[in-house]
């Protein structure tokens, strides 16, 4: 059962990536537009002081102040004034799990720890294994003579651009002699994954884990945010990565107690069928909703076709389960080897190598990011059973560590969940999603590529349950972390209706422009079709990141120049080879109209379904963004402002390249929710009757009725809606997108959806305020 909804009335948010290139004053400059769009709250990226030059803000270095690179406290005050004038509120993103340490002088607490070691007043802030000796910092080149470049400058140790403090009384002698007397040791960057002595965020050595389970650390790192909340300057808090915390439930209870009126959501990634624990929060940040909405527009009947195609193209017969076990095991034993070593040391009764192997296998087999009481025991049992099946030779070690993991008071049991979450994130999100290429529209955070689409009945069950249990949970279809933008996925969903054409086309392309890694080639061609036309440099950047994340033919740590040269050559052929360019352009153009239909449908459903809808910056128009940093590109708000004004002047745009139809859907839905929240207080599927009923998804939210087309190519092949009708009840309603009035009863869908593939119906006396 969910917590009682927060007092702050957050009805709809708009996510802005506040950063040095788009600071607090720039954000204040779009507040009037956001108010016109229909949201109630600005939802900001982290605002606290971050690593200098940070483009995202998740590497906080000083919790006492607003980031000076985005305008500092003065800029925050100017933004608050703009929000108040527009009657909007503020939701802020916070990062309790870790702090930025890549630039030590920027982080006063970390600098002091490096200088004083365990004697530092901040030694307990960071999750450091002090019993393993000096604090290891993996910053050196992979060269035995790297320390020869160390210098003494202005009372500090300098290694190229890196600066480090010197402990009192240790500054005499050569730079290497001084270094050897410090509480820290500079080591090769390659040694970090295996030897690091502090907990990191995933495998990022520049982000050190914080011990917010310590009340003193919680108070120090949350003081500023909580003062804002107490002063009414923050209405909502988004908690980044709670799975990294030692005790998420205890942390969230403390946060709720400190900010009882805040709308509180957590970036908790739920696996397919997993339920959010009974935490004192209002819900998640919406990846569960994303998966459900995304899957609605995929034709579940063609799963076998895409499985057969991918098997033929790649020669791979590995299941999703076996692939993810492989990638998770690699993450556990390589990327996160240092963390695994620390865990194994907590089981001294088991031989070290067996303890490492058993814990790695359990993490690789763990079916969710991490377990929480009381369901954690069930997931641990599943992992133990699967690990025993794969490694019967480890039965004794598996039994021994599993007994320890069942004891919630055991230190191993407290730390292991932090490990499984990191293993899942690095092994699945950041590796398997780039290797499993059957149908990449489903390879999305919070989704399961093994589940090929979501039938309408399943979606209705999901939405009805949200209305009962988590009515204030966030919904989204794009975030700063999504692998592909919502409109790219919507267009790719069209391919699920064209299995034969896609098979013929991609086979010819892969033969004409071969790559030695056919699985990656299949991913690359799908992505290109989904985002086309896309600037050459953006596709090159995406291809390089995706290939290195896959870590099959190249990687971040050991790039393969030959493979990457071949990969970039294929990308260039997409632009420079006339026949290839024309075929790619032709196919993209052929599926784009149906992609627009899917985009409008998924957007309407996300905005109208139970929950608090978020719109990621810029996605109120068509957006062909790919994975970050591509999805953090500048947004042209002037174009959006002018287009919204035209809509408000009575323009009813066609569904075409400028995306105005999407802006119409977004603005009218958000405005109706803001003006008449009472129309969005329940959930009931609205049935369709007739031969094409499977092509419509409709629901009544308590007065507002959303209607969306699905599988548009199949609908067209069937000759349109024919005699399919929707049961609208007896009240007179008006469509906010077309202005047409319907008297209720059995309404023909070929009439209701003749102008747009979506409709939003509301009682006629409610429509004017939202128009």
Protein Blocks (a to p, Z undefined) as FASTA:
>chain_A
ZZdddfbdcfbdcdddddfklcfklmmmmmmmmmmnopabdcdddfbdcdehianlpacf
bfkbccfknnpjmlmmmmmmmmmmnopacdddddfkbccfkbmmlmmklmmmmmnmmmpm
klmmpccdfknopadddfbccdfklmmmpcceehiacehjbccdddehilgccfklmmmm
pmbdcddfklmmmmocbdcehjafkbccddfkbmklmmmmmmmmmmmmmnopafbdcdeh
kllpmblmlmmmmmmmmmmmbccdddddddehiacddddbfbdehlmmmmmmmmmmpcfk
lmmmmmmmmmmmnopabdfklmmmmmmmmmmmmmmmmmmmmmmmmmmmbcfklmmmmmmm
mmmmpmbfbdcdfklmmmmmmmmmmmmmmmmmlmmmmmmmmmmmmmmkbmklmmmmmmmm
mmmmmmmmmmmmmmmmkbmmlmcghiafklgcjafklmmmmmmmmmmmmmmbccdfbdfk
bfbdfklmmmmmmmmmmmmmmmmmmmmmmmmmccfblklmmmmmmmmmmmpccdfklmmm
mmmmmmmmnommgcfklccfklmmmmmmmmmmmmmmmklmmmmmmmmmmmmmmmmmmmmm
mmmmmmmmgcjddddehilpccfbdcdfklmcccdfklmmmmmmmmmnopacdddfkomm
mmmmmmmmmmmmmmmmmlmmbccddddedjklmmpccddehipacdddehkllmmmnopj
mjaccdebjbdcddfknopaceehjddfklmmmmbmcdcdddfklmmmmZZ
